[in-house]
Amino acid sequence: MTVIEYLIDNFVFIYEIIGLFIIIGIGVHISERTKKLTAAVIILIVVETAVFRIERWTHTFEILSLLRPMLTAANYSIYPVILVLLMQITVSKGFSRKRLLILLIPEFVCVPLFFTSQWTHLIFYFHENNKYSVGIPGLQYLPYLLFGFYAVVIAVRNFRYFSKSSPASLAVMAYIIFVPLTGVLLYKLEETDRDYNAMFTSSIVLYYIYVYTQLSKTDSLTSLLNRQSYYKETASNSRAITGVVSVDMNDLKYLNDNFGHEAGDKALQTVSEVLRSFCGQGGRVYRVGGDEFMILYTGADEADIAAYVSVMREKMEETEYMCAFGYAMRKPGENIADAIRLSDGMMYEDKARMKAGRTHK
């Protein structure tokens, strides 16, 4: 195959790879860790593509070359590593070193089996006339089971991470994850000798588009949904909202004026984490102002929301910060703005009580 033929056959793949490097280079919202991991994935994809092409070229040999079983083993080994790195990219903190090592145990076990299979005949081997043979019946599926294992882990981990996202966002993530994996499965069922890397690359491109879309909806300091997302939700999905909670943090100006904005930022991040972690089922938290938050609920009734507010109050008392809370239910046929107005009123009453209590002390 000439260079021109290679470029023509892989034009879209090369275009996407170069585009990805450009995107991660200019992205201001993407962390350096994510950029490095993505670069590593891209490099592995390029390496795997080269391995695949060379391995396919060895099929034309009349006499077996040791290169073919080694390249076949490399093909089987690289894909799981790509999936593991993708798992590290698609969540903010990734796995701890210990959990990562545990996760890699199946890969550590299988790689030596792949590279020695030409001599052990466990999984596959090639005859002197360069013909492929299956090893021990059933074990020829080990590379696909290994790939499937990591595919399931990446799907579960992503859905746990994005569990607080909207149904639409979850649907997009499902599409990005499952369509490439479905393509791999279809190729295998068809027993088609194809390179999967174009699908992986397209998946990463779509993921980055998704990430930037999500970042446009979130507050950069607290990672909560932002004011624009709040307005969109209350305007387009108001009928699904069953209740609202208004939250106002106390003393943010005092912290900023006396201890600096770093102290204020830390306070906002702490409060946001409490609200996000304990808002309960069906709650989505928005930062709608400097020290103002709203929680919108779908499917929760008044008893549920009252219980969630109680838990959030208790958890806030475990920190050094204070927040005022108010909540209201959206009655059938009622405008969401009415419920928000009632919730805000209750919150301001709570804030006044807290202020009065501190004055008497």
NUPATI-352777 format. One record per residue (C-alpha): x, y, z; residue number from 1. Coordinates in pm, whole numbers, plus 32768, in hexadecimal, padded with zeros to 4 digits. Last residue first. Layout:
N
x | y | z | nr
X | Y | Z | NUM;
...
// end
This chain:
361
x | y | z | nr
758B | 8E11 | 9BD2 | 361;
7453 | 8EDB | 9B8A | 360;
74EC | 8F55 | 9A42 | 359;
7542 | 8DF1 | 99D3 | 358;
73DB | 8D80 | 9A04 | 357;
7358 | 8EAF | 9946 | 356;
7439 | 8E62 | 981E | 355;
73CB | 8CF6 | 9819 | 354;
725E | 8D5C | 9830 | 353;
728D | 8E59 | 9714 | 352;
7331 | 8D50 | 9637 | 351;
7213 | 8C5F | 9679 | 350;
7118 | 8D6D | 961A | 349;
71E5 | 8DB2 | 94DF | 348;
71DD | 8C3D | 948A | 347;
7064 | 8C29 | 94B7 | 346;
7036 | 8D4F | 93CD | 345;
7121 | 8CB4 | 92CD | 344;
7057 | 8B71 | 92D3 | 343;
6F10 | 8C2A | 92AA | 342;
6F9B | 8CEF | 9180 | 341;
702A | 8BB1 | 90E6 | 340;
6ED6 | 8B06 | 9104 | 339;
6E2D | 8C2C | 905B | 338;
6F35 | 8C35 | 8F45 | 337;
6EEA | 8AC6 | 8EFA | 336;
6D8F | 8B2D | 8E87 | 335;
6C7A | 8A66 | 8F2B | 334;
6BA9 | 896E | 8E65 | 333;
6BEB | 885B | 8F62 | 332;
6C97 | 88F0 | 9096 | 331;
6E0C | 892E | 908E | 330;
6E8E | 88E3 | 91E9 | 329;
6F52 | 89D7 | 92BD | 328;
70A1 | 89E5 | 936F | 327;
7175 | 8ACF | 9441 | 326;
72D3 | 8AB2 | 94C7 | 325;
73CF | 8B9E | 956A | 324;
753B | 8B35 | 9560 | 323;
7652 | 8B31 | 9662 | 322;
77C6 | 8AE2 | 9645 | 321;
78C4 | 8A3F | 972F | 320;
7858 | 88E3 | 96C4 | 319;
779F | 87D9 | 978B | 318;
7675 | 88C7 | 97A2 | 317;
765E | 88B5 | 9627 | 316;
7627 | 873E | 9640 | 315;
7503 | 876F | 972D | 314;
7463 | 8877 | 964F | 313;
748F | 8799 | 951C | 312;
73E7 | 8678 | 95D4 | 311;
72BE | 8751 | 9636 | 310;
729E | 87D5 | 94D3 | 309;
7298 | 866F | 944F | 308;
7188 | 860E | 9548 | 307;
70B0 | 8739 | 94E8 | 306;
70E5 | 86DE | 937A | 305;
7074 | 8577 | 93AE | 304;
6F43 | 85D8 | 947B | 303;
6EE3 | 86DB | 9374 | 302;
6EEE | 85E5 | 9252 | 301;
7019 | 859A | 9170 | 300;
6FDD | 8540 | 9002 | 299;
70AE | 8657 | 8F70 | 298;
7165 | 873E | 905C | 297;
7211 | 888B | 901C | 296;
7319 | 8905 | 910F | 295;
7373 | 8A76 | 910A | 294;
74AE | 8B1E | 9186 | 293;
7513 | 8C7F | 91E6 | 292;
766A | 8CEF | 9262 | 291;
76E7 | 8D9D | 9127 | 290;
75B1 | 8D51 | 905B | 289;
74EE | 8C34 | 8FB9 | 288;
75C5 | 8B0E | 9023 | 287;
74EA | 89EA | 8FC1 | 286;
74AC | 889B | 906E | 285;
73E3 | 8780 | 8FD3 | 284;
7305 | 86AA | 90B1 | 283;
7257 | 8569 | 9041 | 282;
72D0 | 849B | 9167 | 281;
7379 | 855C | 927D | 280;
7419 | 86B2 | 92A5 | 279;
7525 | 8611 | 937F | 278;
765D | 85FC | 92A6 | 277;
761A | 8728 | 91C6 | 276;
75B1 | 880A | 92E4 | 275;
76D9 | 87A7 | 93BD | 274;
77CB | 87CA | 9299 | 273;
7742 | 8922 | 9244 | 272;
776A | 899A | 93AB | 271;
78D4 | 892A | 93AE | 270;
791D | 89C7 | 925A | 269;
787C | 8B0E | 92C1 | 268;
7948 | 8B18 | 9403 | 267;
7A8D | 8ACE | 934B | 266;
7A41 | 8BE6 | 9255 | 265;
7A03 | 8CD8 | 9374 | 264;
7B4B | 8C79 | 9418 | 263;
7C00 | 8CAE | 92CC | 262;
7B4A | 8DF8 | 92A5 | 261;
7C02 | 8E8B | 93CD | 260;
7BEC | 8E5C | 9545 | 259;
7B3F | 8F98 | 95BF | 258;
7A87 | 9022 | 948F | 257;
7A47 | 8ED3 | 93E2 | 256;
79D9 | 8E26 | 9523 | 255;
78F5 | 8F45 | 9587 | 254;
785F | 8F52 | 9427 | 253;
7812 | 8DDC | 943A | 252;
7770 | 8E05 | 9590 | 251;
763D | 8D26 | 9565 | 250;
75F9 | 8C37 | 9444 | 249;
749F | 8C49 | 93A9 | 248;
73D9 | 8B16 | 9346 | 247;
7288 | 8B03 | 9294 | 246;
71E7 | 89AC | 926B | 245;
70F0 | 895A | 9157 | 244;
6FE2 | 8853 | 9127 | 243;
6F2B | 877F | 9026 | 242;
6FE7 | 87E3 | 8EED | 241;
6F70 | 871B | 8DBE | 240;
6E88 | 8832 | 8D4A | 239;
6FA6 | 892F | 8D58 | 238;
707C | 887E | 8C56 | 237;
70BC | 898A | 8B4F | 236;
70BC | 8ACF | 8C14 | 235;
7127 | 8A55 | 8D6B | 234;
7236 | 897C | 8CD2 | 233;
72B6 | 8A8A | 8BE7 | 232;
72C5 | 8B8C | 8CFC | 231;
7381 | 8A9E | 8DDF | 230;
7473 | 8A3A | 8CCB | 229;
74C2 | 8BAA | 8C8E | 228;
74FB | 8BE0 | 8E05 | 227;
75FB | 8AC7 | 8E1E | 226;
75F3 | 8954 | 8E69 | 225;
76E4 | 8904 | 8F81 | 224;
7857 | 88D8 | 8F38 | 223;
789F | 89C2 | 905F | 222;
7995 | 8AB9 | 8FC8 | 221;
7955 | 8A87 | 8E54 | 220;
77D9 | 8A92 | 8E6E | 219;
7743 | 8996 | 8D7E | 218;
7676 | 899F | 8C3E | 217;
778E | 8A0A | 8B53 | 216;
7862 | 88FA | 8BF1 | 215;
7760 | 87F6 | 8B8A | 214;
7772 | 8860 | 8A1D | 213;
78ED | 885E | 8A2F | 212;
78E6 | 86FF | 8ABF | 211;
77F1 | 8685 | 89B4 | 210;
78CB | 870E | 889B | 209;
79F0 | 8660 | 8942 | 208;
792E | 851A | 8955 | 207;
78CC | 8533 | 87E7 | 206;
7A3B | 854F | 8785 | 205;
7A93 | 842C | 886C | 204;
7984 | 8352 | 87CF | 203;
79F9 | 83AD | 8671 | 202;
7B58 | 833B | 86D0 | 201;
7ADB | 81F2 | 875E | 200;
7A08 | 81B1 | 8629 | 199;
7B2B | 8200 | 853F | 198;
7BFF | 8118 | 8613 | 197;
7B31 | 7FE0 | 85DA | 196;
7C06 | 7F4E | 84C2 | 195;
7B51 | 7E4A | 83F7 | 194;
7B6A | 7CD5 | 83B2 | 193;
79F8 | 7C84 | 83AD | 192;
797F | 7B58 | 8472 | 191;
781B | 7BD7 | 8444 | 190;
77E0 | 7B9D | 85B5 | 189;
792F | 7C44 | 85FC | 188;
78E5 | 7D74 | 8527 | 187;
778E | 7D8F | 85C8 | 186;
782A | 7D84 | 8724 | 185;
7924 | 7E95 | 86CC | 184;
780A | 7F6C | 8644 | 183;
773E | 7F33 | 8780 | 182;
7869 | 7FAB | 884A | 181;
787F | 80E2 | 876F | 180;
7707 | 8121 | 879F | 179;
770A | 80DA | 8914 | 178;
77E7 | 81EA | 89A3 | 177;
778D | 8322 | 88DC | 176;
761B | 82C1 | 88CA | 175;
760B | 827A | 8A3E | 174;
76AE | 83CB | 8A83 | 173;
75AA | 8478 | 89AA | 172;
748E | 83C1 | 8A5C | 171;
751F | 841F | 8BAE | 170;
7525 | 858C | 8B44 | 169;
73B9 | 857A | 8AD5 | 168;
7352 | 84D0 | 8C1A | 167;
73F1 | 85F2 | 8CDA | 166;
7533 | 85BC | 8D98 | 165;
753F | 8543 | 8F00 | 164;
759F | 83E2 | 8E93 | 163;
76C2 | 8468 | 8DC1 | 162;
77D1 | 83C8 | 8E96 | 161;
770C | 8289 | 8ECD | 160;
76BE | 8276 | 8D5B | 159;
782C | 82A5 | 8D05 | 158;
78A1 | 8198 | 8DF4 | 157;
77A3 | 8099 | 8D79 | 156;
77F9 | 80D2 | 8C08 | 155;
7972 | 80CC | 8C43 | 154;
7955 | 7F8B | 8D0E | 153;
787D | 7EE0 | 8C05 | 152;
7977 | 7F38 | 8AF0 | 151;
7A95 | 7EC0 | 8BCC | 150;
79F5 | 7D6A | 8BEE | 149;
7997 | 7D5F | 8A7F | 148;
7B01 | 7D97 | 8A14 | 147;
7B73 | 7C7B | 8AF4 | 146;
7A58 | 7B9E | 8A75 | 145;
7ABE | 7BF2 | 8911 | 144;
7C2C | 7B96 | 894F | 143;
7BBC | 7A54 | 8A02 | 142;
7ADF | 79DC | 88E2 | 141;
7BEC | 78F6 | 8857 | 140;
7BE1 | 784E | 89AC | 139;
7AA1 | 7797 | 894D | 138;
7B4B | 7671 | 88A7 | 137;
7CBD | 7666 | 890C | 136;
7D7F | 770C | 87F4 | 135;
7CDB | 777F | 86B1 | 134;
7DAD | 776A | 8577 | 133;
7E2B | 786E | 847F | 132;
7EE4 | 7809 | 8343 | 131;
8042 | 7896 | 8305 | 130;
80C3 | 775C | 8251 | 129;
8198 | 7715 | 8386 | 128;
805A | 7705 | 8454 | 127;
7FD7 | 7825 | 8523 | 126;
7F5D | 7823 | 8689 | 125;
7E30 | 788C | 8755 | 124;
7DAE | 788E | 88BC | 123;
7E68 | 7781 | 897E | 122;
7F53 | 7703 | 886D | 121;
8075 | 771A | 8968 | 120;
8178 | 7783 | 8862 | 119;
80B4 | 7882 | 8794 | 118;
7FED | 78D1 | 88CE | 117;
8117 | 796C | 897E | 116;
80C2 | 7AD6 | 892C | 115;
7F4E | 7AB0 | 896D | 114;
7F79 | 79F2 | 8AB5 | 113;
8074 | 7AF7 | 8B30 | 112;
7F70 | 7C08 | 8AE7 | 111;
7E50 | 7B52 | 8B92 | 110;
7EB7 | 7B5F | 8CFF | 109;
7F2B | 7CCA | 8CFF | 108;
7DED | 7D2D | 8C42 | 107;
7D0F | 7C78 | 8D3E | 106;
7DD2 | 7D21 | 8E5D | 105;
7DAB | 7E80 | 8DC8 | 104;
7C7D | 7EDA | 8E9E | 103;
7D3D | 7E80 | 8FD9 | 102;
7E5B | 7F63 | 8F6D | 101;
7D66 | 807C | 8F27 | 100;
7CBF | 804B | 9078 | 99;
7E10 | 806E | 9129 | 98;
7E7C | 819E | 905D | 97;
7D31 | 824C | 909E | 96;
7C42 | 824C | 8F79 | 95;
7BE3 | 8381 | 8EB2 | 94;
7BAC | 84D5 | 8F4C | 93;
7AC7 | 8583 | 8E54 | 92;
7A32 | 845D | 8D9C | 91;
7A43 | 841D | 8C27 | 90;
7BBD | 842D | 8C0B | 89;
7C1C | 8318 | 8D00 | 88;
7B1A | 8231 | 8C63 | 87;
7BAD | 8281 | 8B0D | 86;
7CFF | 8212 | 8B93 | 85;
7C6A | 80C3 | 8BF8 | 84;
7BC2 | 809F | 8AA4 | 83;
7D08 | 80E4 | 89E9 | 82;
7DBB | 7FE7 | 8AC6 | 81;
7CB0 | 7EE4 | 8A6F | 80;
7CEC | 7F23 | 88F9 | 79;
7E67 | 7F03 | 8909 | 78;
7E85 | 7D98 | 8976 | 77;
7DC0 | 7CE3 | 8866 | 76;
7E6F | 7DA7 | 8754 | 75;
7FC2 | 7D67 | 87F7 | 74;
7F7C | 7BF1 | 87FB | 73;
7F2B | 7BFB | 8686 | 72;
806A | 7CC5 | 864B | 71;
813B | 7BBF | 86FF | 70;
808B | 7AA3 | 864A | 69;
80D2 | 7B49 | 84F8 | 68;
8238 | 7BBD | 8532 | 67;
82AE | 7A5B | 8570 | 66;
8293 | 7A33 | 83F6 | 65;
81D6 | 790D | 8365 | 64;
821F | 78AF | 81FE | 63;
8146 | 7918 | 80DA | 62;
8127 | 7A7A | 815F | 61;
7FEA | 7B32 | 80FA | 60;
7F58 | 7B2C | 8258 | 59;
808B | 7BF2 | 82C7 | 58;
7FEE | 7D28 | 8228 | 57;
7EC6 | 7D0A | 8316 | 56;
7FB9 | 7D14 | 8439 | 55;
805C | 7E4C | 83A7 | 54;
7F0D | 7EFE | 8388 | 53;
7E97 | 7E97 | 84E2 | 52;
7FDE | 7EFC | 8587 | 51;
7FD4 | 804F | 84DA | 50;
7E6C | 8084 | 854C | 49;
7ECA | 8016 | 86AA | 48;
7FE4 | 8114 | 86B5 | 47;
7EFB | 822B | 8643 | 46;
7DF9 | 81C4 | 8747 | 45;
7F07 | 81B3 | 8852 | 44;
7F7C | 8313 | 87F8 | 43;
7E17 | 8394 | 8809 | 42;
7DE0 | 82F1 | 895C | 41;
7F24 | 8388 | 89E4 | 40;
7EC0 | 84E0 | 8961 | 39;
7D70 | 84B5 | 8A0D | 38;
7E19 | 8460 | 8B55 | 37;
7EFE | 858E | 8B3A | 36;
7DDD | 8679 | 8AEA | 35;
7D09 | 85EB | 8C04 | 34;
7E20 | 8627 | 8CFE | 33;
7E59 | 8786 | 8C78 | 32;
7CEB | 87D4 | 8CBD | 31;
7BFB | 882C | 8BA3 | 30;
7B46 | 8979 | 8BBC | 29;
7C49 | 8A3D | 8AF6 | 28;
7C4F | 8954 | 89C9 | 27;
7D51 | 89CA | 88CB | 26;
7E37 | 889A | 88D3 | 25;
7D26 | 879D | 8919 | 24;
7C6B | 8814 | 87E4 | 23;
7D9E | 881C | 8701 | 22;
7E07 | 86BD | 8767 | 21;
7CA4 | 8647 | 8729 | 20;
7C9D | 86E5 | 85CE | 19;
7DDF | 8630 | 856E | 18;
7D43 | 84E4 | 85D6 | 17;
7BF8 | 8535 | 852C | 16;
7C9A | 858A | 83DC | 15;
7D77 | 8455 | 83F0 | 14;
7C46 | 8376 | 8429 | 13;
7B7E | 8421 | 8315 | 12;
7C9D | 83F9 | 821A | 11;
7CEC | 8291 | 8272 | 10;
7CC0 | 81E0 | 8123 | 9;
7D2B | 8314 | 805E | 8;
7E5A | 8353 | 813B | 7;
7EC3 | 81E5 | 8127 | 6;
7E9D | 81E4 | 7FAC | 5;
7F71 | 8320 | 7F93 | 4;
807D | 828A | 8076 | 3;
808C | 8153 | 7F9C | 2;
8000 | 8000 | 8000 | 1;
// end
